[in-house]
Every structure is written in structure tokens, then in C-alpha cells.
Amino acid sequence: MRLRNALVALAAATGLAAASLSISLAAVPPPQPGALTKYDVTGTYVSGVSSGGYLANQLHVAYSSVFQGAGIFSAGAYDCAQNNVNTALLACMDTFQPRKTPAELEQLTRTRAAAGTVDSPGNLSGDPVWLFHGSADDTVDRVVNDDLATYYRDFGARVAYNNTTAAGHAWVSPIGPNACGVTTSPYVNKCGTTDPVKEMLGHLFGPVNAAASTLSGKLVQFDQNAYAPGGNAASISMGREGFAYVPRACDTGPCKLMVTLHGCYQYYGLVGNALMDKAYLNEYADTNNMIVLYPQATTMTGNPRGCWDWWGYQSAQYALKTGPQMAAVVNMVKALSTSGPPPTTTTTTTTTTPPTSQCVTASNYAHTVAGRAYANLGQTYALGSNQPLGLWNTFTTSTIRQSAPNYWVKC
């Protein structure tokens, strides 16, 4: 995959999926303000797309005693970025630079487990893991996604890997509003009659019942400040509102819990309920006794696209159990599955506050997780002589340009 090809593909990608839907659409209900309360949760799983896919993997690895499986659309292996935005951009999305091998990241996981900063990777053995990478995805290279499959298989997880669908960089759903091969807002694509959501849930849970055509559950809107370390969600690049879809059956009986994490440019404050409405999870939740938790990231300095932290923009501990966003999501999980208030988590965060001047405005080369236009604070990536990528706000006029397909030089 080359960046030039990605831009050409994006320029050509227009319109919504033209094919008529063969299934009924069940719009997500209006949110009801409330709080996360205890349910009889029989198993906890995590899923996500792009930056949410990276965080889903981090949660599964660091809290493998909590999560029993994962479904991930387009992401790489655990802590590929190594707390370095250049590595995130140029090794863990593109492959212009070398990256840690799966074996090296597996050893890193074992070392951290021995230190107690993540759970034992032995817990991953036998866990179901479903992975997806679209063949039209020019945002995360397939070989990076392949590393994630290798990482999980080496730890004994039961991996299913869909890498033949001609999808762009997006969550793929049978009611997605976008055409299959595009990478554009709101990053939920429809690929013919395929149903990757059913495929994912079937691998994670076993056979699943058909999706509901009318939703009977409720969408709870809760305050994420209650679960963020320090009580301040905004300080860790999380939004004020979080959401949970709760089927009626879960009020009185046992249910599974699925945590679903959006990607960059896909947070509630920007696209509203687009992912919650079109991901096709609530429809399966109603007929398969599954609560769906939708935590929300937001923007902050160093994260202008509302991505989840998978490279260290907010905390150097981002991939550990003490990572602030990780702890916040797990606090939500515990609030849904145990009685009483969530535990208080003490973390030490590392933040960087750059100067405020900006030289690039955002374009719709969207949802590239860490962003190809943001390499280091004070730098902008551009393609050719006067073509800023614009995915990330930057902080000086220093510019890096691509003078050859695989070679970055500074102006």
C-alpha cells in the first residue's frame, strides 16, 4: 500500500451504497440519561475498528482475565507503536520503517506480565479472536494486520481472519451507509449481502440467532467522568457521554457484554450515533442476550481526530493496565457486571502540550487511526510540493514531504 494510492482512492470514493437492503432497519432508540447498573453478565468481549481495534487488542491483552475474546477491524499487534508516533505512522500503518516482529511483541507481553503490568498471556490461549482487513483498505497495511493474527495464534488463541472482502478502512455491516470500498465518514460500510458482524459474533459466541428487525431495548447515556481516573474524562481524551444498549431480556436474565470501540473521526461528538445505529450490533444484541457498551473518545491537544490512545499521545502507560483510557473502560465493565461503584484507579499520565499555532486544516482523508499527517509535534506530512494531507493539526510550519514512494525528506 502506498500513500499516493490511498489519496487517489479517496478522491474517487463518492456516494452511498446503491444496493437496496434486503433486511429491515431497526434504528437505535433515542438515548435515555441514566447510570450504568449491575447486570448478570456471563462473559465479556471487546471489539473495535482502527484506533478502536488497537485499543480492543490492548484491553484484551492487558486485561485477559476480564475479556474472553475480541473482534477487531483493521489494526496491528499489541503495542506495535512502542510509545512513538513516528513508529505508529510509518511502521504500524504504513511500512516505510521496520517494526517489532510478533515474536518481539510476544516477549514484551511476557515481560510485562511478569512485572504485573498486564495479565498473563496464558489467558489468551483458547480465546476466540475474529480479525478483519479489507482488501481495499489503504490505511493500515495488510501485513500489519497479519502480525496481529500471528501474535494471537502464537499465544494459542482461536483466530478467524477475514481478509478477502473488498472493503475500505471501516466497520463493515449489512446496514452500513457507505459503499464497500470507500474510506469516508461515518466509516461504516456495506459489502453486498455479507454480514461480518454475524460472522464475528458467531466466532466469539457460537451460533447466533437472526438479528432483530425492531429493537426493544434501551440506549442508556451515562457520564463517563464517573469512570475516568481522576473523575475527568476530558483530561484523558474521552467524551462526557458514553452509551450502553441494553436489551429488555437483560433486565431480568443473564447476558453477555460486548465493549465496542469506535475509530478516529467516529466519536459521538462528531458523527453522533452513526456507529451505534449502523454497526448492526444492537439488532443481534436483542436476539442473543448481549449488552453493548459504547465508550467514547474525543479530541484533545495531540489528538485532534478523537482517536483512542494506541501510541502514547496522552500517557506513556497507554497499553498497560494503568493506562488511563484502559482503566476507564474496565471501570465501566465492572460497573455493569458488579454491584457498587467502580474502583478508583491511580495512574501517572504523561502529556505533551505543544504550541498552539496550526498550519494545516483537516481534510477528509479520514480515520487513519494515528494519522499520516502527524509525525512529530511541530511537523506536517505532505505529498508532493503543495498537497498537505491535513489529517492532523500541527504546530509549526516545518514540513516533511514525500519525494519518492518510500522515502521521506525534510524541506
N, C-alpha and C positions, 0 to 999 in steps of 0.2 A: 504494500500500500504506500502511496506517495501523497504528500500533502496537496500537490497540484491537482491530482486526480480527484481528491476529496472536494476541492473547491469547485471544480468543473461539474462534478456530480450534483453538488448542492445548487449550483446555479440553474441546472436543468430540472431540478426537482420541484414541481408545482402541482397544486390541486389536491383534492381529497380522493380517497378510494372511490372508483366509479361503480364497482360491482355492487349490486343490491345485496342486502343482508338476508340470509336465509333463516335467521334466528330473531327472536323478539328482543328488543332492547328494554332493559329494566333500569331506568335512571336511578342514580344514587339518591336516597332521600335527603331532604334538607337537614343540615346539622342541628342537633339539639345540644345546647350548652349543658355540661354536666361534669362528672368526675369519673376517673377510672375506678371501677369497683371489682370486687372479687368474683371470679367465676371458677367453675370446676374444670380447670384446664388439664387435659390429659397428655398433651405433648406440645412443644414449642418449636417453631420453624422460622426461618428467615429467608426473605427473597429481596431482590433489588436489581436495578438496572444502572449500568455505567458507574458513576461515583457511588450510587446506592448499592451496586453489585460489589464494589470493593469493600464498602462498609459491611455488607452482609457477610462476606467472607471473613473480615476481621472479627465480627461478632461471633461467628460460628467457631472460629479457631480459638479466640481468647476466652470465650465462654462455652466451650464444648460440653461442659456439664449441664448447661442450660438449654442449648439448642440441639435438636435431634436431627437436623437436616437443613439443606439450603438449596434454593433455586436462584440462579444468577444469570442475568442477561449481560454479556459483554463486559468482562473485567479480567484482571490478571491475578497472579498468585499473591499470597499473603505478604504484605509489606514489600512488594516489588519496589516501591518508590524510595525506601530507605531514608525517609525524612529529608528528601531533596527534591525540589520542584523540577530541576533540570532532568533528573532521573525519571520522574513521573512522566514528563512530556516526551522525552527523547528516547526512553528505553522501555517504558511501561505502557505507552500508547503507540507512538511510532517506535521504530527500532533502529534509529540512527546511531545510538550508543549501545554499548554492551549492557546487559542487565544481569542480576543474580540468577543463577540457574535454579530450577526447582529443588535440586538436592541441597544447594546452599541455603535456600529459604526454609527447607525442612529442618536442617541442622539449627538454624536460627530459632525456629519454633521450639525445638527440643531444649535449647539453651535457656530460652525464656521460661519454658515450663519448669525447668529445674530451679530457676530463680523465683518461681511463683508469680511471675507477672502475666502469664497466660495459663489456662488449664492444660492438663496433659493431652498431647495429641493422640494418645492411645484411645481417647474417647471418640475420635473421628472414625475409627475402624468400624465398618458396618453401617455407618450413617449414609442415608440416601442423599445424593447430590445431583442436581439436574443443572446442566450448563447449556447456554445458547450463544451462538455467534452467527450473525447473518452474513451471507456471502457478499452482500453489498455494503457491509459495514466498513467504512474507511476512517473510522475514528479510533478504534482500538484494533491493532493488527491481530490477525487470527493466531499467529504464533504466541502472542502474549496470552490469549485465551487458552491456547493449548497447554501453556505452562500451568495454568490453574487446574486443568484436568489431570496433568501429571502429578502435581502437588497432592491433590486429593487421593488419587489412585495409590500413590506411594505410601500413604497413611492408611490404606485399606478401606477407604470409602467406596460405596457402590455408586459409580459415576455413570450417568447417562448424558450424552453430549450431542446436541442438535447443532450441526454446523453446515447444513446443506440448504437451509431456507434462504431465499434471495432477499433478505431483509436488510434495511439500513440500521443505523445505530439507534435502537429504540426498544421499548417493551412491545411485544407482539401479542395481539389479542384479536379474536374474531369480531369484535365490535370497534376496533381501532379506527379513528377518523382519517388516518393518513394512508397513502399508498405504501405498498410493501417496501419498496427500495429506497425511500427517502430518509433523510435525517433532518427533521424540522419539527418545530413546535406543533403539538404538545408531546411529541416523541412517543406516541402510541400508534403502531402501525397494524394494518390488516393485510394478511398474506393469503388471499384466496379463501379457501374453506378450511385451512389449517387452524388448529386450536392448540397452540403451545401451552396455554395455561392449563388445559386439561391434561396435557402430556406431563407437565411439571408436577401437578398435584397427584397424578396417578403414580408417578415415580416416588414421590415423597410419602404418600399415604397408602398406596394400593388402589384398587379400583374405586372410582368416584362416581357418584350419581350425576345425572344430567343437570346442567345448570338451570336455575330458576328463570322463568320469563318475567316474573313480577317479584320484586323484593318485599319481604315482610319485616325485615329487621330495622334497626335504628342506627343512625350515624351520630355518635357522640363526639362533640367538640370539647376538648379539655385544655387546661392551661399547662403548657409544658414547663413553665417556671417551677412547678411543684416537683419536678423530677430532675431538673438540671442541677449539677453540683454547684453549690453556692446560691441556688434559687434564682439564677439569672440566665434564662435560655439565650437571650440575645448575645451575651458575652461569649458564648461558645458557638455562635453562628447557627442557632436554632430559633425557629419562629415561636411566637406566643402561642399559636394554636396547633394542637395535634388532634388526630381523629382516630376513632375506632368504630368499625362496623360490627354490630352485634346482632346476629340472627335471633329471632324470637325464641328458638329452641334452646339457646344457650342461657337464657334466664333461669331455666329450671333443670337443665341436664348437662352432662359433660360435653365439652367441646375442645377442639384443637385451637391453637393460637398461631397465626401467621403474621409475622412482622414484615411489612413491605416498605421498601426504601426507594424513594424517587431518585432521579438523576439530576444533574445540573440543568438549570433553566426549567425545572419541572416542579418546583416547590409551590405550595399553595398560594403564597403571596404574589406569584407571577401568573400561574396558569389556572388558579382556582382549583376546582375539584376534578380537573380533566383526567388525572391518573386514577383517582378513586372511582370516577364514573365509568371509565373506558377500559380499565385493566382486566375486567371480567372475573375478578376475584370474588366480589360480593355475591354474584349470581351462584357461584359454586359454594360459597360460604353458607348460603341459605339452605342448600340441599345436602350439605355434608358436615354440618355442625362445626363450623370454623369461624372464629372471631378473626378479623383482620385489623391489625394496628398499623396506622399510617403516621409515623413520626414525620416532622417537617423541619428541614434545614431552612436557612435564609442567608442573606448576604451579610458580609462584614468586610472590614479592611483586609485585603489579601484574598478575599473570596467573593468577588463581585457577581458570581453567577449562581450562588446558592448551592454549591456542591457540598457533599459530605466530605469530611476530612480524611483523606487516604494518603496524603503526602506530608502533613505536618504544618499546614498553614495556621492552625490555631494552637496546637500543642504537640510537643515532641513525643508525647506519650500516646498519640492518636491510635496506635494499633495494639495497645496494651489494655488490660482490664481497667486500668486507671485512666484511660483516655476519656476526656470529659463527655464527648458525644456517646461513646460506647456505654459509659456508666449511666447516662441519662436514659438511653433506650432500655437498658436492663432494668433500671428502676421502674420504668413503665411496665415492663413484662412482669416484674414482681408484684406491682400494684394490681395487675389483672389476675394474678394467679395465687396470691396470698392475701391474708387479711392484714389490716393495719397500714400505716404509712410506709412509703418506700424508705429503704435505709439511706442514711446520709453517707455520701461518698466524698472523701477528701482527695483532691487532686492538686498537683502542681502543674500549672499551664505555662507554656512559653508562647508569647505572642510577639508579633513584629508590627510596628506602626510605621509605615513608610511616609514620606512626604505626600502632600495631598494633591499636587499638580498632576494632571492627567493629559495624555497626549493621544489617546486612541478612544474612539467611541465604539460601543458594542455593535457588532453585525449579527446576522442570523446564522453565522457558522456556529451552530449552537450545539450544546450538550456534549462537548468534548471532554467531559469529566474534569480533568485538571486544567484544560485549556491550552491550545497550542500557541496562543499569542502571549502567554505569560510564562517566562522562563525564570527570571530572577527579578526581584524588586528593582525597578529602575531600568528595565529592558522591555522591548517590544519585539515580537517576531513579525516579519513581513515577508511576503512572497514577491519577488521581482523588485522593480525600482520604486513604485509608489502604490503598493497594494497592502495596506495593513489588514491583518486578519481580524483584529478588533474583538476577539472573544473576551479578552481580559482588559480591564482598565489598568493602565500602567502609570508610572510615577516620574519619569523623566523623558527627555526626547532622545535618549540613546536608543538606537535601533539595530537589531540584528536582521539581516536579510538572507534569503536563500539564493545563492548564486549558482548552485547545482543541486540536483535532486537529493543528494545525501550529504551536503556539506554546508554548514552554517558559518558565515563570516560576519564580523562586526564592522559596521560602517565607520 
